Structure formats: C-alpha cells, structure tokens
Amino acid sequence: MSLPSDDPLREALAWLTLYQELGVEEIAARKSPSGAWEEGASRALAHLRHEEIGDCSRCGLCSGRNRLVFGAGSPTARLFFVGEGPGAEEDRRGEPFVGKAGQLLDRIITAMGLSREDVYIGNIVKCRPPGNRAPLPEEAATCLPFLIKQIEIVRPEVIVTLGRTALEGLLGQPVRSITRARGQWFRFQGIQAIPTFHPAYLLRNPEQKRPVWEDMKVVMEVLGLSSQ
C-alpha cells in the first residue's frame, strides 16, 4: 500500500488504513503530536463530517433536528469523552455538551487540569432524540460507525463513556446497571476505556459526583496528569 505525501488528509487516512490492516491496536503515547499529524487528523475529521456524514438522513432522528452535532475538541486528544446524544441546547447550537450537563462536564475537565480544547467530546448519536429520550437501537447502530471513525482518527489513549447508553454503544451489548459497571476498565479497539455516570445524572444526584471524581483521578493517573 502506498502512502501519499502530497495531501495531509489522504496521508492520515492511509496511515489509519495501514494500521488496521497490520492489526495495530495501540500507538505509543503522543504527549506532543506533530503538526503534520494534527493537521492531518483535523482534515480527516472535516472530511468525515462534510463528505461522509453530510446532511445526514440515514435514520428518523434527522426529521426533528435543528443541527447535526458532530463533535468537538482536539483532533489529537489523549482523552475522548463519549456521551449519549444532543439535548435541546446542543441541538440549537450544534455543539456537544453545552447545556447544564455540559457545564458540569467542563468543570470536571478543568479540575483534571485540562480544557475542552485538550480533549475530544462526541456522542453515540449526532441528532437529538425527541424529548431527550435514549436513542433507539437502530438509531444508535446507524450512527455508531461515524463515532468509531472519529475515535480512529483522534487515536486517544483513554475513552470515558458517560452513562449507560454510551457504554452499551461501545460494548455492543446491553448493560444492566451503570452503577455496577462504573469504574471498571474495558478495552475498545485496543484503547483503554472506563465508564462513569453521565453529568445529567449528577445534576439529579449530586451525591454521585464523588464516585465520578474517583474515576477521573484514575484516568489522570493513566494519562500522567498530576492530581491536586
């Protein structure tokens, strides 16, 4: 397989394909990604958004959305948060986690010594389900391949799934209790992943913030971030 060097987007996608063909599951930690890789990953995400997803009408969620919510953050983030789907504010603005739950997630990220610009945030589905219900299995199955491509492009070292729907999406199977699953590591395509409670759940159950922070401290340890 030849690796083109004249187009950063094609080069990034070619490297991703090569890694998959070789069966490479893990890449050494990239605390300071090269400018070329960051540009290539950014272009690959843009290509995914505009050329592959486009004005998506692959499932019924498209009929009720105002804006498709693709994802946001660093294209070479070491930490990737996966949520369920857009809410009303996200649907209005076209950005993930910008409502009250998102503001709480921002505070958690800041407490980790990071910012939204340092991490990447995506969802199982990219259009708001009616009434903020959980995505139906067929809706999640339709949209999940695009999230997987985002993860493949960003190549994070750690994935944090927020809530049961996000965990079920990456596991590919039902989860009986997020309370029991929370904090238990698993691997997604060779990447370390850990489930925790969704920020929206914490707004209703503030006493569960402490367990979430314990999960985040473990993530910080894995990433080599200092804990205050």
FENRANOR-V638627 format. One line per field, one symbol per residue. ss: DSSP state (2 for helix, 1 for strand, 0 for the rest). psi: psi as a letter, one per 40 degrees, with the letter a starting at -180 (. if undefined). burial: b if it has 16 or more other ideal C-beta (glycine too) atoms within 10 Angstrom, else e. Layout:
# FENRANOR-V638627
ss = ???
psi = ???
burial = ???
This chain:
# FENRANOR-V638627
ss = 000000022222222222222200000000000022222222222222222220000002222200000001100000111110000222222000000222222222222000000001111000000222000022222222222222222200011111022222222000000222200011110011111100222222022222222222222222200000
psi = hihieehddddddddddddddefhdiiiigdgiidddddddddddddddddddaghfdiedddeidihhdiiahefidhhhhaciiadddddefiigeaddddddddddddefiidediihiidieihihefiiiiddddddddddddddddddfidhhhhhiddddddddfiihdhddddhehiihhfehhihiiiiddddddgeeeddddddddddddddefiih.
burial = eeeeeeebbbbbbbbbeebeeeeeeeeeeeeebeeebbbbbbbbbebbbeeebeebeebebeeebeebbbbbbbbbbbbbbbbbbbbebbbeebbbbbbebbebbbebbeebebebeebbbbbbbbbbbeeeebbeeebbebbbebbebbbbbbbbbbbbbbbbbbbbbbeeeebeebeebbeeeeebeebbbbbbbbbbbbeeeeeebeebbebbebbbebbeeeee
